[in-house]
Amino acid sequence: MGIALYVAYQALMANETPVACILVKDDKVISIGSNLTNDSLNGTRHAEFIAIDSVLDGLKDRKPETIREEFQKLTLYVTVEPCIMCASALKQLGIGKVIFGCGNDRFGGNGTVLNVHRDNIGETYKSYGGILRCESIQLLRNFYIQENDSAPIPQVKKNKDLLKPYPPMEWDLYDKVDLFDGKGREVAPGGSYKLIDLVQPEDLKVAGDVDMEFYDYFYDIKDGEVDFNKAVKIVDGKRRRVNEE
């Protein structure tokens, strides 16, 4: 998930919505995707579809049943819960498993709004949420406080507060995984961590050159809670300038 988070950071630096994913087979990253909706002016170019298309390019001569067999071997790591559209596409392709960061409270298709992954249409797949949840939210907040230059009349979101409390994870909506205590708290060894403790720069090289400023955009987790005492960086999307918050 750390790699997906770094790809989402790269999307943020490119003024895209910071949502990204990787497809993994046998512990090896075989495809990477990030949102391209702003650059392409196409609302369907979600991170999942970018990664899926890359895999499908290598399976052009395969029969549909063979393609499903290949996707059943894959795990998708994505920073935000797949929307209903992406969750449906993943199901039709036969994805093996989905692991996501934060929930998608408007369009989530893996438990938050609909349970596309385990409804009674076709084969089901497992989907686990909450992995690097707060970090995924932090990137989204960093994006949404910017002025939207793509709007006909550029506007600034009313809520520019990076320090507001993080919403609790509604664990009962999702498939169960033993990594969490079920009380809405971030869980890590000792209950505290810095992102660099979990995600090493060496791990990120699969996504290109490593920008060490990546780590400066995230609050630490202390005793299972977000530690707002740390100064984190924010990006000025209009001026492409990074400031200290």
C-alpha positions as a Markdown table, in Angstrom:
| # | Residue | x | y | z |
|---|---|---|---|---|
| 1 | Met | 0.0 | 0.0 | 0.0 |
| 2 | Gly | 2.9 | 2.3 | 0.6 |
| 3 | Ile | 3.8 | 2.1 | -3.1 |
| 4 | Ala | 0.2 | 3.0 | -4.1 |
| 5 | Leu | 0.4 | 5.9 | -1.6 |
| 6 | Tyr | 3.6 | 7.2 | -3.3 |
| 7 | Val | 2.0 | 6.9 | -6.7 |
| 8 | Ala | -1.0 | 8.9 | -5.4 |
| 9 | Tyr | 1.5 | 11.5 | -4.1 |
| 10 | Gln | 3.0 | 11.7 | -7.6 |
| 11 | Ala | -0.6 | 12.3 | -8.9 |
| 12 | Leu | -1.0 | 15.1 | -6.4 |
| 13 | Met | 2.2 | 16.8 | -7.6 |
| 14 | Ala | 0.8 | 16.6 | -11.2 |
| 15 | Asn | -2.4 | 18.3 | -10.0 |
| 16 | Glu | -4.5 | 15.1 | -10.3 |
| 17 | Thr | -6.8 | 13.7 | -7.6 |
| 18 | Pro | -4.4 | 11.7 | -5.4 |
| 19 | Val | -5.8 | 8.3 | -5.8 |
| 20 | Ala | -3.6 | 5.4 | -7.0 |
| 21 | Cys | -3.3 | 1.7 | -7.1 |
| 22 | Ile | -1.0 | -1.2 | -7.8 |
| 23 | Leu | -1.8 | -4.7 | -9.0 |
| 24 | Val | 0.4 | -7.4 | -7.4 |
| 25 | Lys | 1.0 | -11.0 | -8.4 |
| 26 | Asp | 3.2 | -13.3 | -6.3 |
| 27 | Asp | 4.4 | -10.3 | -4.2 |
| 28 | Lys | 5.6 | -8.5 | -7.4 |
| 29 | Val | 4.1 | -5.2 | -8.7 |
| 30 | Ile | 2.9 | -5.9 | -12.3 |
| 31 | Ser | 0.9 | -2.7 | -12.9 |
| 32 | Ile | 0.5 | 0.8 | -11.6 |
| 33 | Gly | -2.3 | 3.3 | -12.0 |
| 34 | Ser | -3.3 | 6.7 | -10.8 |
| 35 | Asn | -6.2 | 9.0 | -11.5 |
| 36 | Leu | -6.0 | 10.8 | -14.9 |
| 37 | Thr | -9.4 | 12.4 | -14.9 |
| 38 | Asn | -8.1 | 16.0 | -15.0 |
| 39 | Asp | -5.4 | 15.4 | -17.6 |
| 40 | Ser | -7.7 | 13.4 | -19.9 |
| 41 | Leu | -10.9 | 15.3 | -19.2 |
| 42 | Asn | -12.4 | 11.9 | -18.9 |
| 43 | Gly | -14.3 | 11.0 | -15.7 |
| 44 | Thr | -13.8 | 7.3 | -16.2 |
| 45 | Arg | -10.0 | 7.3 | -16.1 |
| 46 | His | -9.8 | 6.2 | -12.5 |
| 47 | Ala | -6.6 | 4.6 | -11.1 |
| 48 | Glu | -8.1 | 1.1 | -11.3 |
| 49 | Phe | -8.8 | 1.3 | -15.0 |
| 50 | Ile | -5.3 | 2.6 | -15.8 |
| 51 | Ala | -3.8 | -0.3 | -14.0 |
| 52 | Ile | -6.3 | -2.8 | -15.5 |
| 53 | Asp | -5.7 | -1.6 | -19.0 |
| 54 | Ser | -2.0 | -2.1 | -18.6 |
| 55 | Val | -2.6 | -5.8 | -17.7 |
| 56 | Leu | -5.2 | -6.3 | -20.4 |
| 57 | Asp | -2.7 | -5.0 | -23.0 |
| 58 | Gly | -0.6 | -8.1 | -22.3 |
| 59 | Leu | -3.6 | -10.4 | -22.5 |
| 60 | Lys | -5.1 | -9.3 | -25.8 |
| 61 | Asp | -4.9 | -12.8 | -27.4 |
| 62 | Arg | -6.4 | -14.6 | -24.4 |
| 63 | Lys | -9.9 | -16.0 | -24.1 |
| 64 | Pro | -12.2 | -14.3 | -21.5 |
| 65 | Glu | -12.1 | -17.3 | -19.2 |
| 66 | Thr | -8.3 | -17.2 | -19.3 |
| 67 | Ile | -8.3 | -13.5 | -18.5 |
| 68 | Arg | -10.4 | -14.1 | -15.4 |
| 69 | Glu | -8.0 | -16.8 | -14.3 |
| 70 | Glu | -5.1 | -14.3 | -14.6 |
| 71 | Phe | -7.0 | -11.7 | -12.6 |
| 72 | Gln | -7.9 | -14.2 | -9.9 |
| 73 | Lys | -4.2 | -14.4 | -9.1 |
| 74 | Leu | -3.9 | -10.6 | -8.6 |
| 75 | Thr | -4.4 | -8.4 | -5.5 |
| 76 | Leu | -5.3 | -4.7 | -6.0 |
| 77 | Tyr | -3.9 | -2.2 | -3.5 |
| 78 | Val | -5.7 | 1.1 | -3.8 |
| 79 | Thr | -5.5 | 4.2 | -1.6 |
| 80 | Val | -9.3 | 4.8 | -1.7 |
| 81 | Glu | -12.1 | 2.3 | -1.8 |
| 82 | Pro | -13.1 | 1.5 | -5.4 |
| 83 | Cys | -16.2 | 3.4 | -6.6 |
| 84 | Ile | -19.2 | 1.4 | -7.7 |
| 85 | Met | -18.0 | 1.5 | -11.3 |
| 86 | Cys | -14.6 | 0.2 | -10.5 |
| 87 | Ala | -15.8 | -2.3 | -8.0 |
| 88 | Ser | -18.1 | -3.7 | -10.7 |
| 89 | Ala | -15.3 | -3.8 | -13.3 |
| 90 | Leu | -13.0 | -5.6 | -10.9 |
| 91 | Lys | -15.7 | -8.2 | -10.2 |
| 92 | Gln | -16.4 | -8.9 | -13.9 |
| 93 | Leu | -12.6 | -9.4 | -14.4 |
| 94 | Gly | -12.5 | -11.8 | -11.5 |
| 95 | Ile | -10.0 | -9.9 | -9.3 |
| 96 | Gly | -8.6 | -12.1 | -6.5 |
| 97 | Lys | -8.6 | -9.6 | -3.6 |
| 98 | Val | -8.8 | -5.8 | -3.0 |
| 99 | Ile | -7.1 | -3.9 | -0.2 |
| 100 | Phe | -7.8 | -0.2 | 0.2 |
| 101 | Gly | -6.9 | 2.7 | 2.4 |
| 102 | Cys | -9.8 | 5.0 | 3.3 |
| 103 | Gly | -13.5 | 4.5 | 2.6 |
| 104 | Asn | -15.3 | 6.3 | -0.2 |
| 105 | Asp | -18.3 | 7.7 | 1.6 |
| 106 | Arg | -20.0 | 9.0 | -1.6 |
| 107 | Phe | -19.4 | 6.2 | -4.2 |
| 108 | Gly | -17.8 | 3.3 | -2.4 |
| 109 | Gly | -18.6 | 0.0 | -4.0 |
| 110 | Asn | -16.8 | -2.3 | -1.5 |
| 111 | Gly | -18.9 | -1.7 | 1.6 |
| 112 | Thr | -19.4 | 2.0 | 2.3 |
| 113 | Val | -22.3 | 2.6 | -0.1 |
| 114 | Leu | -22.8 | -0.7 | -1.9 |
| 115 | Asn | -21.4 | -4.2 | -1.5 |
| 116 | Val | -20.7 | -4.8 | -5.2 |
| 117 | His | -17.8 | -7.2 | -4.3 |
| 118 | Arg | -20.1 | -9.6 | -2.4 |
| 119 | Asp | -23.6 | -9.2 | -3.9 |
| 120 | Asn | -25.4 | -12.1 | -5.5 |
| 121 | Ile | -24.4 | -11.2 | -9.1 |
| 122 | Gly | -21.5 | -13.3 | -10.3 |
| 123 | Glu | -18.5 | -14.4 | -8.2 |
| 124 | Thr | -17.5 | -12.5 | -5.1 |
| 125 | Tyr | -14.1 | -11.3 | -4.0 |
| 126 | Lys | -12.7 | -10.3 | -0.6 |
| 127 | Ser | -12.1 | -6.6 | 0.1 |
| 128 | Tyr | -10.2 | -5.2 | 3.2 |
| 129 | Gly | -10.1 | -1.6 | 4.1 |
| 130 | Gly | -8.2 | 0.7 | 6.5 |
| 131 | Ile | -4.6 | 0.1 | 5.4 |
| 132 | Leu | -2.7 | 3.4 | 5.7 |
| 133 | Arg | -6.2 | 5.0 | 5.9 |
| 134 | Cys | -5.1 | 8.3 | 7.5 |
| 135 | Glu | -2.3 | 8.8 | 5.0 |
| 136 | Ser | -4.7 | 8.3 | 2.2 |
| 137 | Ile | -7.1 | 10.9 | 3.7 |
| 138 | Gln | -4.2 | 13.3 | 4.2 |
| 139 | Leu | -3.4 | 13.3 | 0.5 |
| 140 | Leu | -7.0 | 13.9 | -0.4 |
| 141 | Arg | -7.3 | 16.8 | 2.0 |
| 142 | Asn | -4.1 | 18.3 | 0.6 |
| 143 | Phe | -5.7 | 18.2 | -2.9 |
| 144 | Tyr | -9.1 | 19.5 | -2.0 |
| 145 | Ile | -7.9 | 22.6 | -0.2 |
| 146 | Gln | -6.3 | 23.8 | -3.4 |
| 147 | Glu | -8.0 | 26.1 | -5.8 |
| 148 | Asn | -9.5 | 24.2 | -8.7 |
| 149 | Asp | -8.0 | 25.7 | -11.8 |
| 150 | Ser | -10.0 | 23.3 | -14.0 |
| 151 | Ala | -13.3 | 24.8 | -12.9 |
| 152 | Pro | -15.0 | 27.4 | -15.3 |
| 153 | Ile | -14.7 | 29.9 | -12.4 |
| 154 | Pro | -11.8 | 28.7 | -10.2 |
| 155 | Gln | -13.0 | 28.1 | -6.7 |
| 156 | Val | -11.5 | 27.3 | -3.3 |
| 157 | Lys | -13.1 | 24.6 | -1.1 |
| 158 | Lys | -14.8 | 26.2 | 1.9 |
| 159 | Asn | -13.2 | 23.7 | 4.3 |
| 160 | Lys | -9.4 | 24.3 | 4.3 |
| 161 | Asp | -8.7 | 22.7 | 7.7 |
| 162 | Leu | -6.1 | 19.9 | 7.5 |
| 163 | Leu | -6.3 | 19.6 | 11.3 |
| 164 | Lys | -9.9 | 18.6 | 11.7 |
| 165 | Pro | -10.4 | 15.1 | 13.3 |
| 166 | Tyr | -10.3 | 12.1 | 11.1 |
| 167 | Pro | -13.5 | 10.2 | 10.7 |
| 168 | Pro | -13.6 | 6.8 | 12.4 |
| 169 | Met | -13.5 | 3.7 | 10.3 |
| 170 | Glu | -16.9 | 1.9 | 10.3 |
| 171 | Trp | -15.4 | -1.5 | 10.5 |
| 172 | Asp | -18.7 | -3.4 | 10.4 |
| 173 | Leu | -19.2 | -2.3 | 6.8 |
| 174 | Tyr | -16.2 | -4.3 | 5.5 |
| 175 | Asp | -14.6 | -7.7 | 5.4 |
| 176 | Lys | -12.8 | -8.5 | 8.6 |
| 177 | Val | -9.0 | -8.4 | 8.9 |
| 178 | Asp | -6.9 | -9.0 | 12.0 |
| 179 | Leu | -4.7 | -5.9 | 11.5 |
| 180 | Phe | -7.1 | -3.6 | 13.4 |
| 181 | Asp | -8.7 | -3.5 | 16.8 |
| 182 | Gly | -12.1 | -2.7 | 15.5 |
| 183 | Lys | -12.4 | 0.5 | 17.5 |
| 184 | Gly | -11.6 | 3.0 | 14.8 |
| 185 | Arg | -8.0 | 3.4 | 15.9 |
| 186 | Glu | -4.9 | 3.2 | 13.7 |
| 187 | Val | -3.0 | 0.1 | 14.6 |
| 188 | Ala | 0.7 | -0.5 | 14.2 |
| 189 | Pro | 3.4 | -2.1 | 16.3 |
| 190 | Gly | 3.3 | -0.2 | 19.6 |
| 191 | Gly | 0.3 | 1.8 | 18.3 |
| 192 | Ser | 2.6 | 4.5 | 16.9 |
| 193 | Tyr | 4.6 | 5.0 | 13.7 |
| 194 | Lys | 6.0 | 7.4 | 11.2 |
| 195 | Leu | 5.3 | 6.6 | 7.6 |
| 196 | Ile | 9.0 | 6.0 | 6.8 |
| 197 | Asp | 9.0 | 3.3 | 9.5 |
| 198 | Leu | 6.5 | 1.3 | 7.4 |
| 199 | Val | 7.5 | 2.3 | 3.8 |
| 200 | Gln | 11.1 | 2.4 | 3.0 |
| 201 | Pro | 12.5 | 4.6 | 0.1 |
| 202 | Glu | 13.9 | 1.5 | -1.5 |
| 203 | Asp | 10.4 | 0.0 | -1.8 |
| 204 | Leu | 9.2 | 3.0 | -3.8 |
| 205 | Lys | 11.7 | 2.7 | -6.6 |
| 206 | Val | 9.3 | 0.5 | -8.5 |
| 207 | Ala | 7.3 | 3.8 | -9.1 |
| 208 | Gly | 10.3 | 5.8 | -10.4 |
| 209 | Asp | 12.8 | 8.1 | -8.8 |
| 210 | Val | 12.1 | 8.6 | -5.1 |
| 211 | Asp | 11.2 | 12.1 | -3.9 |
| 212 | Met | 12.1 | 12.1 | -0.2 |
| 213 | Glu | 9.7 | 15.1 | 0.4 |
| 214 | Phe | 6.9 | 12.5 | 0.1 |
| 215 | Tyr | 7.3 | 11.7 | 3.8 |
| 216 | Asp | 6.9 | 15.4 | 4.8 |
| 217 | Tyr | 3.2 | 15.4 | 3.8 |
| 218 | Phe | 2.0 | 13.0 | 6.5 |
| 219 | Tyr | 1.3 | 13.3 | 10.2 |
| 220 | Asp | 2.6 | 10.7 | 12.4 |
| 221 | Ile | 0.4 | 8.2 | 14.3 |
| 222 | Lys | 0.9 | 8.3 | 18.1 |
| 223 | Asp | -0.9 | 5.9 | 20.4 |
| 224 | Gly | -3.3 | 5.0 | 17.7 |
| 225 | Glu | -4.3 | 8.6 | 16.9 |
| 226 | Val | -3.2 | 11.2 | 14.4 |
| 227 | Asp | -0.5 | 13.4 | 15.9 |
| 228 | Phe | -1.3 | 17.0 | 14.7 |
| 229 | Asn | 1.8 | 18.4 | 16.4 |
| 230 | Lys | 4.0 | 17.7 | 13.5 |
| 231 | Ala | 4.4 | 20.4 | 10.8 |
| 232 | Val | 3.5 | 18.9 | 7.4 |
| 233 | Lys | 3.8 | 20.3 | 3.9 |
| 234 | Ile | 1.0 | 21.4 | 1.7 |
| 235 | Val | 1.1 | 22.0 | -2.0 |
| 236 | Asp | -0.1 | 25.1 | -3.7 |
| 237 | Gly | -1.7 | 23.8 | -6.9 |
| 238 | Lys | -2.0 | 27.2 | -8.5 |
| 239 | Arg | 1.5 | 28.3 | -8.0 |
| 240 | Arg | 3.1 | 24.8 | -7.8 |
| 241 | Arg | 4.7 | 26.0 | -4.6 |
| 242 | Val | 5.1 | 24.0 | -1.4 |
| 243 | Asn | 4.5 | 25.8 | 1.9 |
| 244 | Glu | 4.7 | 24.8 | 5.5 |
| 245 | Glu | 1.4 | 24.3 | 7.3 |
